Amino acid sequence: MKSETIKKDFPVFAHHPDLVYLDSAATALKPRTVIEQEREYLEEYPANISRGLYTLSERATFEYERSREAVALWIGALKKEEIIFTKGTTESLNLLAYSLERSTTKDDEILVTTMDHHANFLPWQALAERAGATFRALPVSRSGEIDLETLETSVSARTKIFAFPWISNVSGTIAPVQDIVSVVRKRSPEAIIILDAAQAAAHLPIDVSTLGVDFLAFSAHKCFGPTGVGVLWGRSALLEALPPFLYGGDMVESASVEKSFFKRPPQRFEAGTPNISGVIAFRAAIEYIEHLGKESIRAHESHLVEVAREKLRTEIEGVELLGSSHPTKHSNLVSFTIPGLHAHDAAEWLANKNICVRAGAHCTHPFHTSLGIPATIRFSFSIYNYESDINRALVSLKEAIEYYRLAKKGEKEKQRDL
Ligand SMILES: Cc1ncc(COP(=O)(O)O)c(C=O)c1O
């Protein structure tokens, strides 16, 4: 994959030729085709969907539904009605947690993992509180792996919901989804299994017909698509049985004072005006990924992670690398700590050199607490990155280490002189 050719697809690099963007796990940059598709809607047929009988609205509805078909095909869904458009992974998971409330009781247990992003942790904790159910988090290894034996002893017939991440946004470790599902099903055949695919969708092939989970959520913006668009996929039979989460326009068959009747999925879950331009443009993002091929994307990113891990390990004294060191188990990111250099100081130093990285607890407080680390620095790669980006980031990191070392030394000497 030639980075200079790829970079031409992303207009941001024309505006910032010096940019080193190592934060694609937060959000991916947007290719021109996505921007163009969004612009086309806004300029040529900016009407609402499903309501108007005039041409502009019919075209908007047609393009919006085409995106639903494209997503269904992309992830191996049986039919497009299994695809619900939301604002993002966070809304997809909250939708589910609210819709499952009526069927959750105090006898049930909800299980997540300690490495889940808050978006797949807090909605389930809140649901447990509302329903009086038990909430537990499965401990994971330091490298972000779920131990199947621990999982087996943690799941019981009481386990009503099990939610876990396909790829942790901190460790970058890829979970063996099918193995995990079969352990959960063995112990609790009726459990509802929810997969947070926010960090996986742009990098791994998805086939919901073989994964074995019941629901899957991800965001378009991490897949080169616009912000404000998410997907919730669910098995038809389960979606049909769920009540709505948001109530409003375009989701009822009929409304009256006595009783209202709701549409079938997906409309039942898409009340109000959605992000029409975003959903339409998301199709261009999917086409872009398919054009490059997920295998090539993964090979490119995996190579960069290998290089970054090796350089960090050999060039930065005392660095602690999180995640699995096994190439088949890590995704497109590497998180780490450096003794004597706070993650935020590092990120700020790099930002001043036009290098964008993420630092902090990455919306995973329970995971950081379990690791005993308050904050980590994260490099996350995409197709527009190259080894030269890693080299530049490392040069800057070394400068930051030296600067803070000298600053601390100076401070100590000042204290001694007092
Ligand atoms: C693993 C994981 N889950 C959920 C989310 C939430 O995604 P969004 O903010 O797009 O709703 C993120 C975002 O970083 C994530 O990394």
Ligand as a Chemical Component Dictionary entry (heavy atoms), coordinates in Angstrom:
data_LIG
# 
_chem_comp.id                   LIG 
_chem_comp.type                 NON-POLYMER 
_chem_comp.pdbx_formal_charge   0 
_chem_comp.three_letter_code    LIG 
# 
loop_
_chem_comp_atom.comp_id 
_chem_comp_atom.atom_id 
_chem_comp_atom.alt_atom_id 
_chem_comp_atom.type_symbol 
_chem_comp_atom.charge 
_chem_comp_atom.model_Cartn_x 
_chem_comp_atom.model_Cartn_y 
_chem_comp_atom.model_Cartn_z 
_chem_comp_atom.pdbx_ordinal 
LIG C1 C1 C 0 -14.261 -0.140 21.854 1  
LIG C2 C2 C 0 -15.128 1.080  21.708 2  
LIG N1 N1 N 0 -16.430 0.976  21.948 3  
LIG C3 C3 C 0 -17.266 2.027  21.835 4  
LIG C4 C4 C 0 -16.792 3.267  21.454 5  
LIG C5 C5 C 0 -17.742 4.407  21.328 6  
LIG O1 O1 O 0 -17.852 4.811  20.000 7  
LIG P1 P1 P 0 -18.626 6.158  19.623 8  
LIG O2 O2 O 0 -17.979 7.262  20.410 9  
LIG O3 O3 O 0 -18.426 6.292  18.161 10 
LIG O4 O4 O 0 -20.046 5.969  20.013 11 
LIG C6 C6 C 0 -15.424 3.418  21.198 12 
LIG C7 C7 C 0 -14.882 4.739  20.836 13 
LIG O5 O5 O 0 -13.709 4.991  20.895 14 
LIG C8 C8 C 0 -14.578 2.300  21.327 15 
LIG O6 O6 O 0 -13.263 2.396  21.096 16 
# 
loop_
_chem_comp_bond.comp_id 
_chem_comp_bond.atom_id_1 
_chem_comp_bond.atom_id_2 
_chem_comp_bond.value_order 
_chem_comp_bond.pdbx_ordinal 
LIG C1 C2 SING 1  
LIG C2 N1 SING 2  
LIG C2 C8 DOUB 3  
LIG N1 C3 DOUB 4  
LIG C3 C4 SING 5  
LIG C4 C5 SING 6  
LIG C4 C6 DOUB 7  
LIG C5 O1 SING 8  
LIG O1 P1 SING 9  
LIG P1 O2 DOUB 10 
LIG P1 O3 SING 11 
LIG P1 O4 SING 12 
LIG C6 C7 SING 13 
LIG C6 C8 SING 14 
LIG C7 O5 DOUB 15 
LIG C8 O6 SING 16 
# 
